[in-house]
Amino acid sequence: MTPELTVLVLAALWQMVQLVLYAVPANRELGPGKTMSPRDPQRLDRPLSEQVSIRTGRLSRAYQNHNEALLLFAVAAVVVSITGQSGPFTTACAWVYLAARVLYVPAYAFGWVPWRSMLFGAGWLATMLMLVSALL
């Protein structure tokens, strides 16, 4: 397995950890009646994400953000791996992505401005550079 695919697996595992980091406090705050319901908009006063504490809401948004970022990173990791373009540069980019995503969660949860945005940018840039390097 290439280093980029190893990082992809670790990023997917981190995504699973993020779900737990959000789901546990959300279940405590809302109770199982709401969290195990079908969450139909007609039955809720407002979305569940608006009914939790500020920090739990931030953890939810960080989780959703990683859902979006992970897709692009997965494309980059798979492309450089199957085309045989894995190398020191793409490996470094992959590790930067993962480090940025791990640090992004506490940065978002604790409202670290501007660090949250800078960490997002670092992960996004690392992914973009992997994709561009695959075209060169």
C-alpha positions in Angstrom: 0.0 0.0 0.0 1.3 3.5 -0.9 1.8 6.0 1.9 -1.1 8.1 0.5 -3.5 5.1 0.8 -2.3 4.5 4.3 -3.0 8.1 5.2 -6.4 7.7 3.4 -7.3 4.8 5.7 -6.1 6.8 8.8 -8.2 9.8 7.6 -11.3 7.5 7.3 -10.6 6.2 10.8 -10.3 9.8 12.0 -13.7 10.5 10.4 -15.2 7.7 12.4 -13.6 9.1 15.6 -15.1 12.5 14.7 -18.6 11.0 14.5 -18.2 9.6 18.0 -16.8 13.0 19.3 -20.0 14.6 18.0 -22.6 11.8 18.6 -21.8 11.2 22.3 -22.4 14.7 23.5 -25.3 15.1 21.1 -27.0 12.0 22.5 -26.4 13.3 26.1 -27.8 16.7 25.3 -30.8 15.7 23.2 -31.7 12.3 24.6 -32.4 9.1 22.6 -35.9 10.1 21.8 -34.7 12.7 19.4 -31.4 11.2 18.2 -33.0 7.8 17.4 -36.0 9.3 15.7 -36.4 9.6 11.9 -35.7 13.4 12.4 -38.5 14.4 10.1 -38.6 18.2 9.9 -42.3 18.3 10.6 -41.8 16.6 13.9 -38.9 18.8 15.1 -39.0 22.4 16.3 -35.7 23.0 14.5 -32.8 20.9 13.2 -31.0 18.9 15.8 -27.8 20.7 15.1 -29.5 23.9 16.4 -30.6 22.2 19.6 -27.2 21.2 20.9 -24.6 23.3 22.8 -22.2 25.5 20.9 -19.3 23.1 21.2 -21.4 20.1 20.1 -22.7 22.1 17.1 -19.1 23.0 16.2 -18.1 19.3 16.4 -21.1 18.5 14.1 -19.9 21.1 11.6 -16.3 19.9 11.8 -17.5 16.4 11.0 -19.6 17.5 8.0 -16.6 19.5 6.8 -14.4 16.4 6.9 -17.1 14.5 4.9 -16.6 17.0 2.1 -12.8 17.3 2.4 -12.3 13.5 2.6 -13.8 12.9 -0.8 -11.3 15.2 -2.6 -8.4 13.8 -0.6 -9.6 10.2 -1.5 -9.5 11.1 -5.2 -6.0 12.5 -4.8 -4.7 9.5 -2.8 -6.2 7.0 -5.2 -5.0 8.8 -8.4 -1.4 9.1 -7.3 -1.4 5.5 -6.0 -2.9 3.8 -9.0 -0.9 5.8 -11.5 2.4 5.1 -9.8 3.0 8.7 -9.0 3.4 8.3 -5.3 6.6 9.9 -4.1 8.1 12.1 -1.3 6.1 15.1 -2.3 2.7 13.5 -2.5 3.5 11.5 0.7 4.3 14.8 2.5 1.1 16.4 1.2 -0.9 13.4 2.4 0.5 13.7 5.9 -0.1 17.5 5.9 -3.7 16.8 5.0 -4.1 14.4 7.9 -2.4 16.5 10.4 -4.4 19.5 9.4 -7.7 17.5 9.7 -6.8 16.2 13.1 -5.9 19.7 14.4 -9.0 21.2 12.7 -11.3 19.5 15.1 -10.1 21.1 18.4 -9.5 24.4 16.5 -13.2 24.3 15.5 -14.5 23.0 18.8 -12.7 25.7 20.8 -13.2 28.5 18.3 -9.5 29.1 17.5 -9.6 32.0 15.1 -7.9 32.2 12.6 -6.3 28.8 13.1 -9.3 26.8 12.1 -9.4 28.5 8.8 -5.7 28.2 8.3 -5.8 24.5 9.1 -8.6 24.0 6.7 -6.6 25.8 4.1 -3.5 23.7 4.7 -5.5 20.5 4.2 -7.2 21.8 1.1 -3.9 23.1 -0.4 -2.2 19.7 0.3 -5.0 17.9 -1.5 -4.9 20.4 -4.4 -1.1 20.0 -4.8 -1.5 16.2 -4.9 -4.1 16.5 -7.6 -2.0 18.9 -9.6 1.1 16.8 -9.2 -0.8 13.9 -10.7 -1.3 15.9 -13.9 2.3 16.9 -14.3 
